[in-house]
Amino acid sequence: MKQADVVLKALLAVIRQERERRGLNYEDFSVAAGLHRTTLGLYERGERGPTVEAALSMAQALGIPLSELLRKAENQASGNPVSEQ
């Protein structure tokens, strides 16, 4: 698996974890992110990768900079889990 695929998979996992941690279901998250809930399901199942615009929308809906989500994903992909701050 290419490194980009590994990081993308980790990014989607981090987004899901953050969504769940905030108690957001697909419907609430889709409204906040401006994305269709079916699309979010495709992302979370790894059936489709988000565009940068969609990833940014999801990050904004979570109130976390996209760069922070990417940092967590890169750490997770490299096997270095990040402790919550």
Residue pairs with C-beta under 8 A, 6 or more apart in sequence:
3 77
6 77
7 70
7 73
7 74
7 77
8 49
8 73
9 46
9 77
10 72
10 73
10 74
10 76
10 77
11 55
11 69
11 70
11 73
12 43
12 44
12 46
12 49
12 50
13 73
13 76
14 69
14 72
14 73
14 76
15 43
15 44
15 55
15 58
15 59
15 62
15 69
16 44
18 62
18 64
18 69
19 29
19 62
22 62
24 32
24 61
26 37
26 40
26 41
27 37
29 37
29 40
29 58
29 61
30 36
30 37
30 39
30 40
32 61
33 40
33 54
33 57
33 58
33 60
33 61
34 57
34 61
35 54
35 57
35 58
39 48
39 54
40 58
42 48
43 49
43 50
43 54
50 58
55 66
55 69
56 66
59 65
59 66
59 68
59 69
62 69
71 82
72 82
75 81
75 82
76 82
